[in-house]
C-alpha cells in the first residue's frame, strides 16, 4: 500500500520525506530502510530512537515552526508522509489552545514553504481514525462521513491539521491524502 502511494508517474519510486519519528513515523522509516527505498527523515528531536537504526545522512533534525526550514528541503521529494506533531492521544482536553497551536506550528511552516515553492507532489497526512469523531454511544465504528466532535487535545489538533491542509490544497499544485488511521499496533 505505501509503495503504491509513492510511485511517480513513470512507475519509478520517487524520494519520500517522512516527517515524524513517533510510532507511525518510526514504522514508515523502518519500512523504507528495510526495502532500501529513497527517503529522508525530518524530525524535531535528535532523541528519537528510530534514528539509531538509520543512516545519519538520511536524517535532518529541524525545529519546523521555530526555525526556518532548510533551503532545498523539498528538492527531489515526490511524496511527503506527515506523521508528526500533535499532543499525545492521552493529552487531556484541558490542554490549552496555546499547546495545540504550538503543535500545529511545524505543519503550518511546511504548508507555507510548499506555498512559496512550486512543489507538486503528494502529501499524505496521518490523521486519527477515532479521536476526531468523539465517543461512540452505540459502540459502532465511525464512518468518514460522520461529523467530527473531538473530545481530546489530540483529536482537536488532528482535526485542525486536516482543516489546515484542506485549505492549503485549494488552488495548490499538490495532491492531498488524509489517512484517518485508528488503533496502530
C-alpha positions as CSV (number, residue, x, y, z in Angstrom):
1,X,0.0,0.0,0.0
2,X,2.7,2.5,0.9
3,X,4.8,1.8,-2.1
4,X,1.8,2.3,-4.4
5,X,1.1,5.7,-2.9
6,X,4.6,7.0,-3.6
7,X,5.2,5.8,-7.1
8,X,5.9,8.5,-9.6
9,X,4.1,8.8,-13.0
10,X,6.7,6.7,-14.7
11,X,6.4,3.9,-12.2
12,X,9.7,4.6,-10.5
13,X,10.0,5.2,-6.8
14,X,10.5,8.9,-6.0
15,X,12.1,10.4,-2.9
16,X,9.8,10.4,0.1
17,X,10.2,12.8,3.0
18,X,9.0,11.2,6.2
19,X,8.1,13.8,8.8
20,X,7.9,12.5,12.4
21,X,9.6,9.7,14.3
22,X,6.8,8.6,16.7
23,X,5.0,5.3,16.3
24,X,3.9,5.8,12.7
25,X,6.9,7.7,11.5
26,X,9.2,5.0,13.0
27,X,7.3,2.2,11.3
28,X,7.4,4.1,8.0
29,X,11.1,4.7,8.4
30,X,11.8,1.0,9.1
31,X,9.7,0.0,6.1
32,X,11.7,2.3,3.8
33,X,15.0,1.4,5.2
34,X,14.4,-2.4,5.0
35,X,13.5,-2.0,1.3
36,X,16.3,0.4,0.6
37,X,13.9,2.9,-0.8
38,X,14.8,6.6,-1.5
39,X,13.7,8.5,1.6
40,X,14.8,11.2,4.1
41,X,13.5,11.7,7.7
42,X,12.7,15.1,9.2
43,X,12.2,15.2,13.0
44,X,12.1,17.8,15.7
45,X,14.2,15.8,18.1
46,X,17.5,14.1,17.8
47,X,16.5,11.8,20.7
48,X,14.2,9.8,18.5
49,X,15.1,6.1,19.0
50,X,14.3,5.3,15.3
51,X,17.4,7.4,14.4
52,X,19.7,4.7,15.9
53,X,18.7,2.4,13.1
54,X,19.2,4.6,10.0
55,X,21.9,6.5,8.3
56,X,22.7,9.9,9.7
57,X,22.8,11.2,6.1
58,X,19.1,10.4,5.8
59,X,18.0,12.5,8.8
60,X,17.6,16.2,9.4
61,X,16.7,17.5,12.9
62,X,14.7,20.7,12.2
63,X,12.5,22.6,14.5
64,X,9.9,23.5,12.0
65,X,7.8,26.4,13.2
66,X,10.7,27.6,15.4
67,X,13.4,27.9,12.8
68,X,13.1,28.3,9.0
69,X,13.1,25.1,7.1
70,X,16.4,24.3,5.4
71,X,16.8,25.6,1.8
72,X,16.0,22.9,-0.7
73,X,14.2,20.7,1.7
74,X,11.6,19.7,-0.9
75,X,14.2,19.3,-3.8
76,X,13.7,15.8,-5.4
77,X,10.8,15.0,-3.0
78,X,7.8,13.4,-4.7
79,X,5.9,12.4,-1.5
80,X,5.6,13.8,2.0
81,X,4.4,11.4,4.6
82,X,3.5,13.6,7.6
83,X,3.1,11.7,10.8
84,X,4.3,14.3,13.3
85,X,3.4,16.8,15.9
86,X,0.2,16.6,17.9
87,X,-0.3,16.1,21.6
88,X,-0.2,12.5,22.7
89,X,-3.6,10.8,22.5
90,X,-3.9,10.8,26.3
91,X,-3.4,14.5,26.5
92,X,-6.4,16.0,28.4
93,X,-9.0,18.2,26.8
94,X,-7.9,20.9,29.3
95,X,-4.7,21.3,27.3
96,X,-4.6,24.9,26.3
97,X,-5.1,26.3,22.9
98,X,-1.5,27.5,23.1
99,X,-0.3,23.9,23.4
100,X,-2.4,22.8,20.4
101,X,-1.3,25.8,18.3
102,X,2.4,25.1,19.2
103,X,1.9,21.5,18.0
104,X,0.4,22.8,14.7
105,X,3.3,25.3,14.1
106,X,5.5,22.7,12.2
107,X,2.7,21.8,9.8
108,X,1.9,25.5,9.2
109,X,5.6,26.2,8.5
110,X,5.7,23.3,6.0
111,X,2.5,24.5,4.3
112,X,4.0,28.0,4.0
113,X,7.1,26.5,2.5
114,X,5.1,24.5,0.0
115,X,3.1,27.6,-0.9
116,X,6.3,29.5,-1.6
117,X,7.7,26.8,-3.9
118,X,6.4,25.1,-7.0
119,X,6.3,21.7,-5.2
120,X,3.6,19.5,-6.7
121,X,4.0,16.1,-5.2
122,X,1.7,14.0,-3.0
123,X,1.1,14.9,0.7
124,X,-0.1,12.1,2.9
125,X,-1.2,13.1,6.3
126,X,-1.5,10.5,9.1
127,X,-4.6,11.7,11.0
128,X,-6.7,9.8,13.5
129,X,-9.5,7.4,12.8
130,X,-11.3,7.7,16.1
131,X,-10.3,10.7,18.3
132,X,-11.6,13.3,15.8
133,X,-15.1,11.8,15.9
134,X,-15.7,11.7,19.6
135,X,-17.2,8.9,21.7
136,X,-19.5,6.4,20.1
137,X,-22.6,5.9,22.1
138,X,-23.7,2.9,20.1
139,X,-20.3,1.2,20.0
140,X,-20.3,1.0,16.2
141,X,-17.3,2.1,14.1
142,X,-17.3,5.6,12.7
143,X,-17.8,6.4,9.0
144,X,-15.6,9.0,7.4
145,X,-18.7,11.0,6.5
146,X,-19.7,11.3,10.2
147,X,-19.3,14.7,11.8
148,X,-16.2,15.4,13.9
149,X,-16.6,16.1,17.6
150,X,-13.1,15.7,19.1
151,X,-13.0,15.0,22.8
152,X,-9.3,15.4,23.5
153,X,-6.5,17.8,22.7
154,X,-5.1,15.1,20.3
155,X,-8.4,14.9,18.4
156,X,-8.7,18.7,18.2
157,X,-5.1,19.0,16.9
158,X,-5.6,16.3,14.3
159,X,-8.9,17.8,13.1
160,X,-7.3,21.3,12.9
161,X,-4.4,19.9,11.0
162,X,-6.7,18.3,8.5
163,X,-8.5,21.6,8.0
164,X,-5.2,23.5,7.5
165,X,-4.2,21.0,4.8
166,X,-7.6,21.1,3.1
167,X,-7.4,24.9,3.0
168,X,-3.8,24.8,1.7
169,X,-4.6,22.4,-1.1
170,X,-7.3,24.6,-2.7
171,X,-5.6,26.2,-5.7
172,X,-2.3,24.4,-4.9
173,X,-0.4,22.0,-7.2
174,X,0.0,19.1,-4.7
175,X,-2.3,16.2,-4.1
176,X,-3.5,15.5,-0.6
177,X,-4.5,12.2,1.1
178,X,-5.7,12.3,4.6
179,X,-5.4,8.8,6.2
180,X,-7.6,8.5,9.3
181,X,-5.6,5.7,10.9
182,X,-7.0,4.0,14.0
183,X,-5.5,1.7,16.6
184,X,-2.0,1.4,15.2
185,X,-0.4,-1.7,16.6
